[in-house]
């Protein structure tokens, strides 16, 4: 038996570029490095268009990587084909953002949930029905929902079906791609609590992608912050929220609404100037420098590397560079 890897998933210099013309490319994910431990929830945050979703989908080969490596349990899955790729996809599933668009309206809920079983598991019809009923129960729905269609369900119920579908083939790792952003606020906490409960019961590992920083703080163990396709900060969730080091992270954290507006501990909001640059033509050096209040001439000349500036706290910023 092979020894267990230290991390369930490692991303090394991962790149995903989309062609946008004869000689132009959108650098959606640009040399990202991430390690995800067994059983943890890693949050991935940033503005819309920063590459969070593309990064998550490229990790599990929904998108083919342009460059870099993805190691799953120590094995490089970047170039897997055939049965080996199928085996990996059984272990790595995704919960999509939009519960309205991600469920086939022509299929019953039972067919949607059991579709993956047909591909990855050799089960009889009776076993599939029993497993589907058990999965529906796990996500808080009655077994009778198996005979319904997606249009008969509410948004929260549809997302529960999406979760059941992801769990159907007994995965180890799940990409949660903004799973609550399309839901009513009253339903969001229910879905997040369900994900936490399932993680404890089934020993799952999550990549939780979201722009809701308050919810990310609640559910994650560590947080990675992305800007224009690159990782700018990665640390323990408590560290990121209590002591953000990157100027971009500081601005994001300062924008979180305070539950008590009269609280004396409320920090002043940091307003970012300018527009987000085009990913087809990003600034030289540090991509954030055109909006950074601390930018210097050096920031335009050299790309900052993601370095450990405190224990387990990684930042890509020249403010923390070590002099040679």
C-alpha positions in Angstrom: 0.0 0.0 0.0 1.4 3.4 -1.0 2.0 5.9 1.9 -0.7 8.6 2.3 0.3 12.0 0.9 0.5 14.9 3.4 -2.1 16.8 1.4 -5.1 15.6 -0.5 -4.5 18.1 -3.2 -1.5 20.3 -4.3 -1.6 22.9 -7.0 1.8 23.8 -8.4 2.1 26.9 -10.7 -1.4 26.2 -12.1 -2.3 28.3 -15.2 -5.4 28.5 -17.2 -5.4 30.8 -20.2 -8.4 31.3 -22.6 -7.7 32.4 -26.2 -9.2 35.8 -26.9 -8.1 36.6 -30.4 -5.2 35.7 -32.7 -2.4 36.6 -30.2 -4.3 37.5 -27.0 -5.1 35.4 -24.0 -7.2 35.9 -20.9 -5.0 34.8 -18.0 -7.8 33.6 -15.8 -5.5 31.6 -13.5 -1.8 32.6 -13.5 0.8 30.5 -11.6 -1.3 29.6 -8.6 0.1 27.5 -5.8 -2.2 25.9 -3.2 -2.0 22.9 -0.8 -5.2 21.5 0.8 -5.0 19.3 3.8 -7.2 16.2 4.4 -10.5 17.1 6.0 -10.2 20.9 5.9 -12.2 23.6 4.2 -10.1 26.1 2.2 -11.9 29.2 1.3 -11.1 31.0 -2.0 -12.2 34.7 -2.2 -11.8 37.8 -4.3 -13.8 40.1 -6.6 -15.9 38.8 -9.4 -13.7 37.9 -12.4 -10.6 37.2 -10.2 -10.4 33.6 -11.3 -11.8 31.8 -8.3 -14.2 29.5 -10.2 -11.8 28.9 -13.1 -9.2 27.8 -10.5 -11.6 25.4 -8.8 -12.7 23.9 -12.1 -9.2 23.5 -13.4 -8.1 21.8 -10.2 -10.6 18.9 -10.9 -10.1 18.9 -14.7 -13.4 20.4 -15.7 -11.1 22.7 -17.6 -7.8 21.5 -19.0 -4.9 23.3 -17.4 -2.7 25.5 -19.7 0.3 24.8 -17.4 1.4 23.6 -14.0 0.6 20.5 -12.1 -2.3 19.2 -9.9 -1.4 16.5 -7.5 -4.2 14.5 -5.9 -3.1 12.3 -3.0 0.4 12.7 -4.3 -0.3 11.7 -7.9 -0.1 14.1 -10.8 -3.6 14.1 -12.5 -2.8 16.8 -15.0 -2.3 14.4 -17.9 -4.5 11.5 -16.8 -6.7 9.8 -19.5 -9.3 7.1 -19.7 -9.9 4.9 -16.7 -7.4 6.8 -14.5 -9.1 10.1 -15.2 -12.5 8.5 -14.5 -11.2 7.2 -11.1 -10.0 10.7 -10.2 -13.3 12.3 -11.1 -15.1 9.8 -8.8 -13.0 11.3 -5.9 -13.3 14.9 -6.9 -16.8 16.4 -7.4 -18.3 19.9 -7.7 -21.4 21.7 -6.4 -22.3 24.3 -8.9 -23.3 27.9 -8.2 -26.7 28.1 -9.9 -29.2 25.4 -8.8 -31.5 26.5 -11.6 -29.1 26.0 -14.4 -27.2 23.0 -13.1 -30.1 20.5 -13.0 -31.4 18.9 -16.2 -35.1 19.9 -16.4 -35.9 16.7 -18.5 -34.7 14.3 -15.8 -36.3 13.4 -12.5 -34.4 14.1 -9.3 -33.7 10.4 -8.9 -32.2 10.2 -12.3 -30.0 13.3 -11.7 -28.6 11.9 -8.4 -28.1 8.4 -9.7 -26.5 9.4 -13.1 -23.0 9.4 -11.5 -23.6 5.9 -10.0 -24.2 4.6 -13.5 -20.7 5.8 -14.5 -18.7 5.0 -11.4 -20.5 2.3 -9.5 -21.9 -1.1 -10.4 -25.3 -1.0 -8.7 -28.6 -2.8 -9.4 -31.7 -0.7 -9.9 -32.9 -1.6 -6.3 -29.5 -0.5 -4.9 -29.5 2.7 -6.8 -33.0 3.6 -5.6 -32.1 2.8 -2.0 -28.9 4.9 -2.3 -30.7 7.8 -3.8 -33.4 7.7 -1.1 -30.6 7.7 1.6 -28.8 10.6 -0.1 -32.0 12.6 -0.2 -32.5 11.9 3.5 -28.9 13.0 4.2 -29.5 16.4 2.5 -32.9 17.0 4.3 -35.4 15.9 1.6 -37.9 13.1 1.5 -37.4 10.0 -0.7 -40.5 11.0 -2.6 -38.6 13.9 -4.2 -36.8 11.3 -6.4 -39.9 11.3 -8.7 -40.1 15.0 -9.1 -38.6 17.4 -11.6 -36.3 20.3 -10.9 -39.0 22.9 -11.8 -41.1 21.6 -8.9 -38.5 22.5 -6.3 -37.5 25.7 -4.6 -34.0 27.1 -5.0 -32.8 25.7 -1.7 -34.3 22.3 -2.5 -32.5 22.3 -5.8 -29.2 23.1 -4.2 -29.7 20.2 -1.8 -30.2 18.0 -4.8 -27.0 19.4 -6.2 -25.2 18.4 -3.0 -26.7 14.9 -3.1 -25.5 14.5 -6.7 -22.0 15.4 -5.7 -22.1 12.9 -2.8 -23.6 10.1 -4.9 -20.2 8.6 -5.9 -18.6 8.8 -2.5 -16.0 11.6 -3.3 -13.1 12.6 -1.0 -12.9 16.2 -2.3 -15.6 18.6 -3.3 -15.3 22.1 -5.0 -18.2 24.2 -3.6 -18.5 26.9 -6.3 -20.4 29.7 -4.6 -23.1 27.2 -3.6 -25.2 29.8 -1.7 -24.9 33.0 -3.8 -28.1 32.2 -5.8 -30.1 31.4 -2.6 -32.3 33.6 -0.4 -30.5 34.8 2.8 -32.8 32.7 5.0 -31.7 29.5 3.1 -28.0 30.2 2.9 -27.2 29.4 6.6 -29.2 26.1 6.3 -27.2 25.0 3.3 -23.8 26.0 4.9 -24.8 24.1 8.1 -25.7 21.1 6.0 -22.3 21.2 4.3 -20.5 21.4 7.7 -22.6 18.5 9.0 -21.9 16.3 5.9 -18.2 17.1 6.1 -18.0 15.8 9.7 -20.0 12.7 9.0 -18.3 11.7 5.8 -14.7 13.0 6.3 -14.9 15.3 3.3 -12.4 18.0 2.1 -13.9 21.2 0.6 -12.6 24.1 -1.6 -15.3 26.7 -0.7 -15.4 29.5 -3.4 -17.3 32.6 -2.4 -17.4 36.4 -2.5 -19.4 36.4 0.8 -16.5 37.1 3.2 -18.7 36.8 6.3 -19.8 33.3 5.4 -16.3 32.2 4.4 -15.1 33.2 7.9 -17.8 31.0 9.4 -17.1 27.8 7.4 -13.4 27.8 6.5 -10.2 26.7 8.2 -7.9 28.6 5.9 -8.5 31.3 3.3 -6.8 32.1 0.0 -7.3 35.6 -1.6 -7.1 35.9 -5.4 -6.6 39.0 -7.5 -6.6 39.0 -11.3 -5.8 35.3 -11.5 -3.0 35.3 -8.9 -2.9 34.3 -5.2 -2.0 37.3 -3.1 -2.5 36.0 0.4 -3.0 32.5 2.1 -3.4 31.9 5.8 -5.4 30.6 8.6 -8.9 32.0 8.5 -8.5 33.8 11.9 -5.2 35.3 10.7 -6.7 36.6 7.5 -9.7 38.3 9.2 -7.8 39.6 12.3 -4.5 40.6 10.7 -4.7 40.9 6.9 -1.3 41.7 5.5 -1.8 42.3 1.7 -3.3 45.8 0.9 -6.0 44.1 -1.3 -7.0 41.7 1.5 -7.1 44.7 3.9 -9.5 46.5 1.6 -11.8 43.4 1.3 -11.9 42.8 5.0 -12.7 46.5 5.7 -15.7 46.3 3.4 -17.4 43.6 5.4 -20.6 45.1 6.9 -20.6 45.4 10.7 -23.6 43.8 12.5 -23.4 46.7 14.9 -23.0 50.0 13.0 -22.4 51.8 16.3 -19.6 49.5 17.3 -16.5 51.5 18.3 -14.3 48.7 17.1 -15.4 49.2 13.5 -12.4 50.0 11.2 -12.6 52.6 8.5 -13.4 51.2 5.1 -10.5 51.2 2.6 -11.8 52.4 -0.7 -9.8 51.1 -3.7 -9.2 53.5 -6.5 -9.4 52.8 -10.2 -10.8 49.9 -12.2 -9.7 46.3 -12.2 -7.2 45.9 -15.1 -7.9 43.7 -18.0 -6.7 40.1 -17.6 -5.6 40.2 -21.2 -3.2 43.1 -20.5 -2.4 43.1 -16.8 0.0 45.7 -15.3 3.7 44.8 -15.2 5.2 43.6 -11.9 2.5 43.5 -9.2 -1.0 43.3 -10.8 -2.5 45.2 -7.9 -0.1 48.1 -8.0 -2.4 50.4 -10.1 -4.9 50.4 -7.2 -2.5 50.1 -4.3 -2.0 53.0 -1.9 1.5 51.7 -1.1 2.7 51.1 -4.7 6.4 52.1 -5.5 8.6 52.0 -8.5 9.8 48.5 -7.5 6.2 47.2 -7.7 6.2 47.9 -11.5 9.4 46.0 -12.1 9.1 42.7 -10.3 6.3 40.2 -9.8 5.9 39.6 -6.1 6.2 35.9 -5.0 4.0 34.2 -2.5 6.3 34.0 0.6 5.8 32.9 4.2 6.1 36.2 6.1 4.7 34.7 9.4 4.2 31.1 10.4 1.8 29.6 7.8 0.9 33.1 6.6 1.8 33.6 2.9 1.7 37.0 1.2 2.7 38.1 -2.3 3.6 41.8 -1.7 6.9 43.7 -2.0 6.1 45.4 1.4 7.2 42.1 3.0 10.1 41.2 0.7 13.3 40.2 2.4 16.3 42.1 1.4 19.0 40.0 -0.3 
